[in-house]
């Protein structure tokens, strides 16, 4: 694609083209705005760039150095943010849950964290629009939350052996389970085939049965007139003397360029978004952009993502089928009898051998003979993955380190530690997983501590002193600067966040379109 790196001022520049950026680019372009999307990584071609290979697929992720500290230092790399057009949607599992009504009212209901400035009802029409746009496959009746189905496309069949084990164990204990709603086709759509259960969702879907913004929203945006600049690292947001954003500076092939814009939207992920804002400090904003509250980079929240394994006397074959095909959210809402607030989802989550072995070694401390014996019989293991809500804490934060990368930007330093409520929740979830596996005929094996789905760092709020953006992701400090990705989350919920990220992005896009010429 020809790139016009010295293009004149545009209406909007979007930094980062993942789940949020792809939605924004498409909606704004279709509304007739002159919009440019800038992405640090490549413009992937699924048929040529994706491979059914665990090692090779790690190139799809953001593997640049990030420093991690804290009592429970987070891991980054192949299990986290994407690098390339499509972002993390290129290698996510396709699990597509709405948040619950309670997720937006945690302070009111449970006396912890903070309420969002928006409600579930504010996002409901955008959830529905996204689900219809991409043809989410799911059950006719979903047992939890405000939305009970049906989904646009029928549920995926058959479910994997690992998911069958999960549902069997849940049934034996009286725990409700369901086939998971997935952004993966169960029937043809728009020239794309239905899923054939290859199981390489995390490696990039070669047949394009799984949704990503790379194959769905970005092509539509380009057709509507948007321009995409890939392999281009945004290094700074430029601000004028009046305190308004005027565009961005970026690097491509070792050269520096500028893109002027009337509106700047940052959708670069929970680590890179604060990093860019802090690195863009200037005379008017010496502590970084959008940071007069001092909260840019603060209150980050992963999900506790512990993997619980059980061993069976017959083959389960974790690698077969879509990774997540069954779920229970019976433990999602607060139950005071458990001794903690909030809750979690349980995903029947398959695995491939390299991921299973490497995480067992690095996270669970299984080495040598013990690890070898596990892997020799790895087909006999089943796995349940926790998606546990983590409460926000001011000390969990993204800051800038003293070391700079090849672009001259200070590398990110991420500090994290679980709170007492988080630990109680994790312990309860692990015990529930073990009980389900045992009820299905398995034996307790081992637990791999893990985390996923990083959120927070530029939280929404009505009070500029206690938040970074308003309910439409508009910076309190700079009216024409928007921050729109998972960093605006106030709480983490107990469900995979991608659908909520996309719904927020669509709502933000509609606000910008409605305010055309007035921002």
Buried (B, 14 or more C-beta within 10 A) or exposed (E): EEBEBEBEEBBBBBBBBBBBBBBBBBBBBBBEBBBBBBBBBBBBEBEEBBBBEBEEBBBBBBBBEBBBBBEBBBBBEBBBBBBBBBBBBBBBBBBBBBBBBBBBBBBEBBEBBBBBBBBBEBBBEBBBBBBEBBBBBBBEEBBBBEBEBEBBBBBBEEBBBBBBBBBBBBBBBEBEBBBBBBBBBBBEBEEBEBBEBBBBBBBBBBBBBBBBBBBBBBBBBBEBEBBBBBBBBBBBBBBEEEBBBBBBBBBBEEEEBBBBBBBBBBBBBBBBBBBBBBBBBBEBBEEBBBBBBEBBBBBBBBBBBBBBBBBBEEEBBBBBBBBBBBBBBBBBBBBEEBEBBBBBBBBBBBBBEBBBBEBBBEBBEBEEEBBEEBBEEBBBBBBBBBBBBBBBBEEBBBBBBEEEBEBEBBBBBBBBBBBEBBEBBBBBBBEBBBBBBBBBBBEBBBBBBBBBBBBBBBBBBEEBEEBBBBBBBBBBBBBBBBBBBBBBBBBBBBBBBBBBBBBBBBBBBBBBBEEBEEB
